[in-house]
Amino acid sequence: MAERVQLLTREGCHLCVVAAETLTRIAGEEAGLPVELVDVDADPELRAEYGDLVPVVLLDGREHSCFTVDVVRLRRDLGLG
């Protein structure tokens, strides 16, 4: 089970808002894990690597999904079924 959940995001990204809500519900409320929001525009390396892919879900620092939250896979990888 993952211990760290991050969402790579940027200001003005409507998909990022939806992804944050989904992660908060599943990872935060159901799995009890805090969700860390990371602005890719605040870090040149992150912006270069992920800027065109946001939102990006990272579990324990590894890319899990891009553009949308893969809910079925996320629930499985968080041990929720």
C-alpha positions, -999 to 999 in steps of 0.1 A, spaced: 0 0 0 12 35 -8 22 58 20 26 91 1 1 106 -23 9 137 -44 -10 155 -70 10 175 -95 -11 204 -105 -11 240 -117 -33 271 -112 -62 274 -135 -63 236 -144 -100 224 -142 -89 188 -145 -66 193 -115 -96 205 -94 -115 173 -102 -85 151 -96 -79 168 -62 -115 162 -52 -113 126 -62 -80 120 -44 -92 138 -13 -122 115 -12 -104 82 -19 -69 86 -5 -78 111 22 -112 101 35 -112 64 27 -75 54 31 -66 81 57 -36 94 37 -29 131 33 -29 143 -3 0 167 -11 -7 192 -39 24 202 -58 24 231 -82 45 221 -112 51 257 -122 69 263 -89 97 239 -99 114 241 -133 123 204 -133 87 193 -125 74 218 -151 97 204 -178 89 168 -170 52 169 -162 39 204 -173 19 190 -203 5 160 -183 -12 176 -153 -29 165 -133 -5 137 -124 -10 114 -95 22 101 -78 21 73 -53 53 71 -32 70 93 -58 61 71 -88 37 81 -116 3 65 -111 -19 83 -136 -21 114 -158 -50 137 -169 -75 118 -148 -75 97 -116 -76 60 -124 -101 53 -96 -102 15 -99 -64 12 -100 -60 38 -72 -84 20 -49 -65 -13 -56 -31 3 -50 -42 19 -18 -55 -15 -5 -92 -4 -7 -104 -32 -29 
